[in-house]
Amino acid sequence: MTGALPMAASLYERVRRVIPPVEWPAFAGDIEAISALKRERNAVVLAHNYQTPEIFHCVADIVGDSLALAHKAVTVDADIIVVAGVHFMAETAKLLNPNKTVLIPDLRAGCSLAESITANDVRLMRLRYPGVPVVTYVNTSAAVKAESDICCTSGNAKAVVESLGVARVLMLPDEYLARNVAADTDVEIIAWKGHCEVHERFTAADIRELRDAHPGVIVLAHPECPPDVVAEAEFSGSTAAMSDYVEREKPKRVVLLTECSMSDNVAVAHPDVEFVRPCNLCPHMKRINLANIRAALEQNRHEVRIDPEIAGPARRAVERMLSL
């Protein structure tokens, strides 16, 4: 910790269990600079649960899963919002804060799910299934949201589907999330074939191997995982639900089947829990780092703009979800 800046040194105490001391000096200068820039520019940083600990615990003002960030983005009292997440999250923040400047540190921070479907695909699905409402996962572009009736997240998907009071729905674009919800509701769900490149790699065999290697481990699986993985796990839920499970149940040994930075971020608050880490990284989330968060604030870099014709209906689809 020699030479660490004063504020950064105090922040290090939060993350000392997950960031080695030798790595910390490389982060300290950017953390100090970002904190100063936020004060000067009346800015806040929103960070998804998949961000690395030096972002999540040291520069973020608001953290959480997609649903939490969407809820909290509505109440942000700042002129500038920097989204430490992928592009659809930045678009969602802009939809809910049309008069604020929303920045994303790297425009290449995309999402395999968001890229698996287009607005035209949704229009074609409506033609094929006339009158069937479209429930769209927030992991989509604003253009796709604009073609939808309502949005959902992994945490509220079942509640959204059942809130419509219909016999069947189109649920886009995550096939596995749709199938996992379908197994838990009487509503018929017609799915798209999109997958998350992180979660689709987990298998039921992986879980059995983890249990053999780590006796007594409790397995928590994200609902974007394949259905056989969810069936094999002790618990399935959004990243927020996983974090709540660890807080509530305090398992001695646990594995989170999701993006691996999530384990680091949850582990900070739970020194007595052993986290087994099968590391599937999201290459898109990992494009965000302290240096480009700092550059975004210094240069107003990569401002998110949405076509007004798209923004209105997309905002309504998100707000309809938030009103439930």
C-alpha positions as CSV (number, residue, x, y, z in Angstrom):
1,M,0.0,0.0,0.0
2,T,3.1,2.3,-0.1
3,G,2.3,5.5,-1.9
4,A,-1.4,5.0,-2.1
5,L,-3.5,8.1,-2.1
6,P,-5.4,8.9,1.1
7,M,-9.0,8.3,0.0
8,A,-8.0,5.3,-2.1
9,A,-6.1,3.8,0.8
10,S,-9.3,3.9,3.0
11,L,-11.3,2.4,0.2
12,Y,-8.9,-0.5,-0.1
13,E,-10.0,-1.8,3.2
14,R,-13.4,-2.7,1.6
15,V,-11.8,-4.9,-1.1
16,R,-8.6,-6.1,0.5
17,R,-9.9,-9.7,0.5
18,V,-10.4,-9.8,-3.3
19,I,-7.7,-7.4,-4.7
20,P,-4.1,-8.2,-3.8
21,P,-2.1,-5.3,-2.4
22,V,0.4,-5.5,-5.3
23,E,-2.5,-4.6,-7.7
24,W,-3.9,-1.7,-5.8
25,P,-1.5,1.1,-6.7
26,A,-2.5,0.7,-10.3
27,F,-6.1,1.6,-9.4
28,A,-5.6,4.3,-6.7
29,G,-4.9,7.2,-9.0
30,D,-7.9,6.6,-11.2
31,I,-10.2,6.1,-8.2
32,E,-9.1,9.5,-6.7
33,A,-9.5,11.2,-10.1
34,I,-13.0,9.7,-10.7
35,S,-14.2,10.8,-7.2
36,A,-13.0,14.3,-7.9
37,L,-14.6,14.4,-11.3
38,K,-17.9,13.2,-10.0
39,R,-18.0,16.1,-7.5
40,E,-16.9,18.7,-10.1
41,R,-19.4,17.5,-12.7
42,N,-22.4,16.4,-10.5
43,A,-22.0,12.9,-11.9
44,V,-22.9,9.5,-10.6
45,V,-21.6,6.0,-11.6
46,L,-24.1,3.2,-12.0
47,A,-22.4,-0.2,-11.9
48,H,-23.8,-3.7,-12.6
49,N,-23.1,-6.6,-10.4
50,Y,-20.7,-8.0,-13.0
51,Q,-18.2,-5.1,-12.7
52,T,-14.9,-5.8,-11.1
53,P,-14.5,-4.9,-7.4
54,E,-12.4,-1.7,-7.9
55,I,-15.4,-0.3,-9.9
56,F,-18.2,-1.9,-7.9
57,H,-17.0,-1.1,-4.4
58,C,-14.8,2.0,-5.0
59,V,-16.3,4.4,-7.6
60,A,-19.9,3.3,-8.1
61,D,-22.7,5.3,-6.4
62,I,-25.5,2.9,-7.4
63,V,-25.0,-0.9,-7.8
64,G,-27.2,-3.8,-8.5
65,D,-28.8,-6.0,-11.2
66,S,-30.6,-4.8,-14.2
67,L,-33.9,-4.3,-12.3
68,A,-32.3,-2.4,-9.5
69,L,-30.3,-0.1,-11.8
70,A,-33.5,0.6,-13.8
71,H,-35.4,1.5,-10.6
72,K,-32.7,3.6,-9.1
73,A,-31.9,5.4,-12.4
74,V,-35.3,7.1,-12.2
75,T,-34.3,8.8,-9.0
76,V,-30.8,9.9,-9.9
77,D,-30.1,13.5,-8.8
78,A,-27.2,14.3,-11.1
79,D,-26.5,15.9,-14.4
80,I,-24.3,13.1,-15.7
81,I,-24.8,9.3,-15.4
82,V,-21.9,7.0,-16.2
83,V,-23.1,3.5,-16.8
84,A,-20.5,0.9,-15.8
85,G,-22.2,-1.9,-17.7
86,V,-23.2,-2.8,-21.2
87,H,-24.8,-0.8,-23.9
88,F,-28.5,-1.8,-23.3
89,M,-28.1,-0.7,-19.7
90,A,-26.9,2.7,-20.7
91,E,-29.8,3.0,-23.1
92,T,-32.2,2.0,-20.3
93,A,-30.7,4.7,-18.1
94,K,-31.1,7.2,-20.9
95,L,-34.8,6.2,-21.5
96,L,-35.5,6.9,-17.9
97,N,-33.5,10.1,-17.8
98,P,-34.1,11.7,-21.2
99,N,-32.9,15.1,-20.0
100,K,-29.6,13.9,-18.4
101,T,-26.3,13.2,-20.1
102,V,-25.7,9.4,-20.1
103,L,-22.2,8.1,-20.9
104,I,-20.9,4.6,-21.5
105,P,-17.1,4.3,-21.1
106,D,-16.7,1.9,-24.1
107,L,-19.2,1.7,-27.0
108,R,-18.0,-1.9,-27.7
109,A,-19.5,-3.1,-24.4
110,G,-22.4,-5.0,-26.1
111,C,-24.3,-8.2,-25.2
112,S,-24.8,-11.5,-27.0
113,L,-28.5,-11.5,-26.0
114,A,-29.1,-7.9,-27.2
115,E,-27.5,-8.8,-30.5
116,S,-29.5,-11.9,-31.0
117,I,-32.7,-10.0,-32.0
118,T,-33.7,-6.9,-34.0
119,A,-36.8,-4.7,-34.1
120,N,-37.7,-6.3,-37.4
121,D,-37.5,-9.8,-35.8
122,V,-40.1,-8.7,-33.3
123,R,-42.4,-7.3,-36.0
124,L,-42.2,-10.6,-37.8
125,M,-43.0,-12.5,-34.6
126,R,-46.1,-10.3,-34.2
127,L,-47.2,-11.2,-37.7
128,R,-46.7,-14.9,-37.0
129,Y,-48.5,-14.7,-33.6
130,P,-51.1,-12.0,-34.0
131,G,-52.6,-10.6,-30.8
132,V,-50.0,-12.4,-28.5
133,P,-48.3,-9.8,-26.2
134,V,-44.6,-9.4,-26.4
135,V,-42.6,-9.6,-23.1
136,T,-39.0,-8.4,-23.8
137,Y,-36.1,-8.9,-21.5
138,V,-34.2,-5.7,-20.7
139,N,-31.1,-7.3,-22.3
140,T,-32.2,-5.8,-25.6
141,S,-31.7,-2.6,-27.6
142,A,-34.1,0.4,-27.2
143,A,-35.3,-0.4,-30.8
144,V,-36.4,-3.9,-29.7
145,K,-38.0,-2.5,-26.5
146,A,-40.0,-0.1,-28.7
147,E,-41.6,-3.0,-30.5
148,S,-42.6,-4.6,-27.2
149,D,-45.6,-4.5,-24.8
150,I,-43.6,-4.7,-21.6
151,C,-40.1,-5.4,-20.4
152,C,-38.9,-7.8,-17.7
153,T,-35.7,-8.8,-15.9
154,S,-34.6,-12.2,-14.7
155,G,-35.8,-11.2,-11.3
156,N,-39.4,-10.3,-12.2
157,A,-40.0,-12.3,-15.4
158,K,-42.6,-14.6,-14.0
159,A,-44.5,-11.8,-12.3
160,V,-44.5,-9.8,-15.6
161,V,-45.7,-12.7,-17.6
162,E,-48.6,-13.5,-15.2
163,S,-49.5,-9.8,-14.8
164,L,-50.8,-9.7,-18.4
165,G,-53.7,-12.1,-17.6
166,V,-53.4,-13.9,-20.9
167,A,-53.0,-17.6,-21.9
168,R,-49.8,-17.2,-23.8
169,V,-47.0,-14.6,-24.5
170,L,-44.0,-14.1,-26.7
171,M,-40.9,-13.9,-24.4
172,L,-37.8,-12.5,-26.1
173,P,-34.9,-13.0,-26.6
174,D,-33.4,-15.4,-24.0
175,E,-34.6,-18.9,-24.7
176,Y,-33.4,-20.4,-21.4
177,L,-34.9,-17.7,-19.3
178,A,-38.2,-18.2,-21.2
179,R,-38.0,-22.0,-20.6
180,N,-37.2,-21.6,-17.0
181,V,-40.2,-19.3,-16.5
182,A,-42.4,-21.6,-18.5
183,A,-41.6,-24.4,-16.1
184,D,-43.0,-22.3,-13.2
185,T,-46.2,-20.9,-14.7
186,D,-49.3,-22.0,-16.5
187,V,-48.9,-19.3,-19.1
188,E,-47.8,-20.7,-22.5
189,I,-44.5,-19.1,-23.4
190,I,-43.3,-18.8,-27.0
191,A,-39.5,-18.3,-26.9
192,W,-36.8,-16.8,-29.1
193,K,-33.5,-18.5,-29.6
194,G,-31.1,-16.0,-28.0
195,H,-28.6,-17.1,-25.4
196,C,-26.1,-15.4,-23.0
197,E,-22.6,-16.4,-24.0
198,V,-21.6,-16.6,-20.3
199,H,-24.5,-18.6,-18.9
200,E,-25.0,-21.0,-21.8
201,R,-21.6,-22.5,-21.1
202,F,-22.6,-23.9,-17.7
203,T,-23.8,-27.6,-17.7
204,A,-25.4,-29.9,-15.3
205,A,-22.2,-32.0,-15.5
206,D,-20.3,-29.0,-14.3
207,I,-22.4,-28.9,-11.1
208,R,-21.9,-32.6,-10.4
209,E,-18.1,-32.1,-10.8
210,L,-18.2,-29.1,-8.5
211,R,-20.0,-31.1,-5.8
212,D,-17.5,-33.9,-6.1
213,A,-14.5,-31.4,-5.8
214,H,-16.1,-29.3,-3.1
215,P,-18.3,-31.4,-0.8
216,G,-21.2,-29.5,0.7
217,V,-21.1,-26.7,-1.8
218,I,-24.5,-24.9,-2.4
219,V,-25.1,-24.1,-6.1
220,L,-26.9,-20.9,-7.1
221,A,-27.7,-20.6,-10.8
222,H,-28.8,-17.6,-12.8
223,P,-32.1,-18.2,-14.8
224,E,-30.2,-17.5,-18.1
225,C,-28.5,-20.9,-17.5
226,P,-30.0,-23.9,-19.4
227,P,-33.0,-25.5,-17.7
228,D,-31.0,-28.7,-16.7
229,V,-28.5,-26.5,-14.9
230,V,-31.3,-24.7,-13.0
231,A,-32.9,-28.0,-12.1
232,E,-29.6,-29.3,-10.7
233,A,-29.0,-26.2,-8.6
234,E,-30.3,-25.6,-5.0
235,F,-31.5,-22.2,-6.0
236,S,-32.0,-20.1,-9.1
237,G,-32.5,-16.4,-9.2
238,S,-31.2,-13.0,-10.5
239,T,-27.9,-11.7,-9.4
240,A,-29.8,-9.7,-6.7
241,A,-31.6,-12.8,-5.6
242,M,-28.3,-14.7,-5.4
243,S,-26.8,-12.0,-3.2
244,D,-29.8,-12.0,-1.0
245,Y,-29.6,-15.8,-0.7
246,V,-26.0,-15.6,0.6
247,E,-26.9,-12.8,3.0
248,R,-30.0,-14.7,4.3
249,E,-28.7,-18.3,4.4
250,K,-25.0,-17.7,5.0
251,P,-23.9,-21.0,3.4
252,K,-20.4,-22.3,4.4
253,R,-19.5,-22.9,0.8
254,V,-21.2,-21.6,-2.3
255,V,-20.9,-21.3,-6.0
256,L,-22.6,-18.7,-8.1
257,L,-23.2,-19.9,-11.7
258,T,-23.0,-16.5,-13.4
259,E,-20.3,-14.0,-14.4
260,C,-17.4,-14.5,-12.1
261,S,-16.9,-10.9,-10.8
262,M,-20.2,-11.4,-9.1
263,S,-18.6,-13.7,-6.6
264,D,-15.8,-11.2,-5.8
265,N,-18.4,-8.5,-5.2
266,V,-20.6,-10.6,-2.9
267,A,-17.5,-12.0,-1.1
268,V,-16.5,-8.6,0.2
269,A,-19.4,-8.6,2.6
270,H,-19.2,-12.3,3.6
271,P,-15.7,-13.1,4.9
272,D,-17.0,-16.3,6.5
273,V,-18.4,-17.8,3.3
274,E,-16.1,-19.8,1.0
275,F,-16.8,-18.9,-2.7
276,V,-16.0,-21.5,-5.3
277,R,-15.3,-19.7,-8.5
278,P,-15.8,-21.4,-11.9
279,C,-14.7,-18.4,-13.9
280,N,-16.9,-17.5,-16.9
281,L,-16.1,-13.9,-17.8
282,C,-18.3,-11.6,-19.8
283,P,-15.9,-10.0,-22.4
284,H,-18.3,-7.1,-22.9
285,M,-18.6,-6.2,-19.2
286,K,-14.8,-6.4,-18.9
287,R,-14.4,-3.7,-21.5
288,I,-15.4,-1.2,-18.7
289,N,-12.5,-0.2,-16.5
290,L,-11.4,2.7,-14.3
291,A,-9.4,4.3,-17.0
292,N,-12.3,4.6,-19.5
293,I,-14.7,5.6,-16.7
294,R,-12.3,8.4,-16.0
295,A,-11.9,9.3,-19.7
296,A,-15.7,9.4,-20.1
297,L,-16.0,11.9,-17.3
298,E,-13.1,14.0,-18.5
299,Q,-14.2,14.2,-22.1
300,N,-18.0,13.6,-22.0
301,R,-17.1,10.5,-24.0
302,H,-19.5,8.2,-25.7
303,E,-22.8,9.9,-24.9
304,V,-25.9,7.7,-25.4
305,R,-28.4,9.1,-27.8
306,I,-31.7,7.4,-28.8
307,D,-33.9,8.3,-31.7
308,P,-37.0,10.1,-30.3
309,E,-39.4,7.9,-32.3
310,I,-37.9,4.9,-30.6
311,A,-37.4,6.4,-27.2
312,G,-41.1,7.0,-26.4
313,P,-42.5,3.5,-26.9
314,A,-39.3,1.9,-25.4
315,R,-39.7,4.1,-22.3
316,R,-43.3,3.0,-21.9
317,A,-42.3,-0.7,-22.1
318,V,-39.8,-0.2,-19.3
319,E,-42.0,2.0,-17.2
320,R,-44.9,-0.5,-17.5
321,M,-42.5,-3.1,-15.9
322,L,-41.5,-0.7,-13.2
323,S,-45.1,0.1,-12.3
324,L,-45.9,-3.5,-11.3
